[in-house]
Amino acid sequence: MLELRTIDYLGSPRRKQRKGRGGGRGLCNHLGGWLLLLLAAGIGCCYIRPLVPFLKAQQARASETNAVRAIEELSASGDFSKQLAAAALSRTRAEVSYDPGYYDLEYPGGDLPSDKGISSDLVIRSYRALGVDLQQLVHEDMRRHFRLYPQLWKLKKPDSNIDHRRIPNLQRFFSRYGKELPASRAIDDYEYGDVVAWRLPFGSDKHVASHIGIVVPGPGMRKDEKWVVHNIGAGPEWEDDLFKYQIVGHYRYAAGEAPMTATAEAGDSPMAVQN
């Protein structure tokens, strides 16, 4: 009868696993994972870090997105001045060629072609968006008190086509029916919706005001700052230019709310200019 026997294992004897060896491999794997994460983070920083200033700049520039956000926030307010600032910001979305020419306008409610205008037209259109027609208001006041307005153009009577587009006439009107405020360089003296007139360092007459605009918030992360919307030649722009030029007029006018404050009479010194 065939007798079967158990055959012993003929290979080299198995070594016993040293105590702690498996735990060491786990630790290495754990540390390796962290090293990979740190390496990935380092590489990411190398590529992303240079983008941070760009992303911040995007949040602080006068972009279309920032304009829409600022307009929405200002428009939601029941305050006339903030709504005027929103109307001014809305003007930055329009394509306007600088044109100081004389136009025959309808009256009331007359306006130049929508793609033309100057700094005073931006102010006029911003107020008109809120139902305030400066063409009619200025003309009617000049009809009653013609000699109280600057006599710079050798006219004998008001002209509804151009009077409201002339900065000195707007200055006189705002000072008569709104608040004439200090032309200071203190930022806290200015509020959104204030109208500012500047004396530019260039132009035919360097002794009079030649520019006008509206105070608005800054864009994005700079929304607590005081910027302006104005047209200085390239169409309506949203810029950090409040103190760039010499301020010679500062007004706050909300139609129907502010009392007449002026006591100007004939013989007052004229206030300045033309575009």
Secondary structure, DSSP 8 states (H G I E B T S, - for coil): ----------S-------TTHHHHHHHHHHHHHHHHHHHHHHHHHHHHTTHHHHHHHHHTS--HHHHHHHHHHHHTS--HHHHHHHHHHHHTTS--EE--------TTT----TTEE-HHHHHHHHHHTTT--HHHHHHHHHHH-GGGS---S--SS--TTTGGGSHHHHHHHHHHHSEE----S-GGG--TT-EEEEE-SSSS-TTS--EEEEEEE-SGGGTTSEEEEEESSSSEEEES-TTTSEEEEEEE--TTTS-------TT--------
